[in-house]
């Protein structure tokens, strides 16, 4: 970021030694280290907060998609969905079933025949 090489660091150290003085330099370096550490902690907290916020936003979006899918009231079994549609539009479902469904599916979709009691 700052492109510090050995020569620039020695120049910076020499200026700090002259300006601060040899007795105060260790204490100043400790304070600078604490400031840098605090800055990194704040940066990590902000990054963690933003990551949590982004995760919450994506979870909210996924929850909305799941709720929308649940509202569609789709059946897992297509035959069950077709049976549910048969009560609202029987002619249309029967024509589609007769045209596209196999004989096994047509038998499955057919209205159940109620068992009659045998007399005897």
C-alpha positions in Angstrom: 0.0 0.0 0.0 2.7 2.5 1.0 5.5 0.7 -0.9 7.9 0.8 2.1 11.3 -0.6 1.3 14.3 -0.8 3.7 15.7 2.6 2.7 12.4 4.4 3.4 11.9 2.6 6.7 15.5 3.6 7.8 14.8 7.2 6.8 11.5 7.2 8.8 13.3 5.6 11.8 16.0 8.3 11.7 13.5 11.1 11.5 11.5 9.6 14.4 14.7 9.2 16.4 15.6 12.9 15.9 12.1 14.3 16.4 11.0 12.1 19.4 14.4 11.4 20.9 16.1 8.1 22.0 14.5 8.0 25.5 10.9 8.5 24.3 11.1 6.4 21.1 10.3 3.0 22.7 7.2 4.4 24.4 6.1 6.1 21.2 6.5 2.8 19.3 4.4 1.0 21.9 1.6 3.6 21.6 1.8 3.4 17.8 1.5 -0.4 18.1 -1.6 -0.1 20.3 -3.2 2.3 17.9 -2.6 0.0 14.9 -3.9 -3.0 16.9 -7.1 -1.0 17.9 -7.6 0.1 14.3 -7.3 -3.6 13.1 -9.9 -4.7 15.7 -12.3 -2.0 14.6 -11.8 -2.9 11.0 -12.4 -6.6 11.8 -15.6 -5.7 13.7 -16.9 -3.6 10.9 -16.1 -6.4 8.4 -17.8 -9.0 10.6 -20.9 -6.7 10.9 -21.1 -6.2 7.2 -20.7 -10.0 6.6 -23.5 -10.6 9.0 -25.7 -8.0 7.4 -25.1 -9.5 3.9 -25.9 -13.0 5.2 -29.1 -11.7 6.8 -30.1 -10.0 3.6 -29.5 -13.1 1.5 -31.3 -15.3 4.1 -34.3 -12.9 4.0 -34.3 -13.1 0.2 -34.2 -17.0 0.3 -36.9 -17.1 2.9 -39.1 -14.9 0.7 -38.5 -17.3 -2.2 -39.4 -20.3 -0.1 -42.6 -18.6 1.1 -43.5 -17.7 -2.4 -43.0 -21.3 -3.5 -45.1 -22.5 -0.6 -47.9 -20.1 -1.7 -47.9 -21.7 -5.1 -49.4 -24.8 -3.5 -47.6 -27.2 -5.8 -47.9 -30.9 -5.0 -44.9 -33.1 -5.0 -46.8 -35.7 -7.0 -48.0 -34.4 -10.4 -51.0 -36.8 -10.3 -52.1 -35.2 -7.0 -51.8 -31.8 -8.5 -53.9 -33.0 -11.5 -56.5 -34.5 -9.2 -56.8 -31.1 -7.4 -57.3 -29.4 -10.7 -59.9 -31.9 -11.8 -62.4 -30.5 -9.3 -62.1 -27.0 -10.8 -61.9 -27.8 -14.5 -62.7 -31.5 -15.1 -63.1 -31.4 -18.8 -59.8 -29.7 -19.4 -57.9 -32.1 -17.1 -59.6 -35.1 -18.7 -58.7 -34.0 -22.2 -55.1 -33.4 -21.2 -55.0 -36.7 -19.4 -56.5 -38.6 -22.3 -54.0 -37.0 -24.8 -50.7 -37.1 -22.9 -51.0 -39.5 -19.9 -50.1 -43.1 -20.1 -52.8 -45.7 -19.5 -51.4 -46.3 -15.9 -51.6 -42.6 -15.2 -55.1 -42.4 -16.6 -56.2 -45.2 -14.3 -54.5 -43.5 -11.4 -56.3 -40.2 -12.2 -59.7 -41.8 -12.7 -62.3 -41.1 -10.0 -62.1 -43.9 -7.4 -64.9 -46.3 -7.7 -66.6 -46.8 -4.3 -67.0 -50.4 -3.2 -70.5 -51.6 -3.1 -71.6 -53.8 -0.3 -72.3 -57.3 -1.4 -75.7 -58.6 -0.4 -75.8 -62.0 0.7 
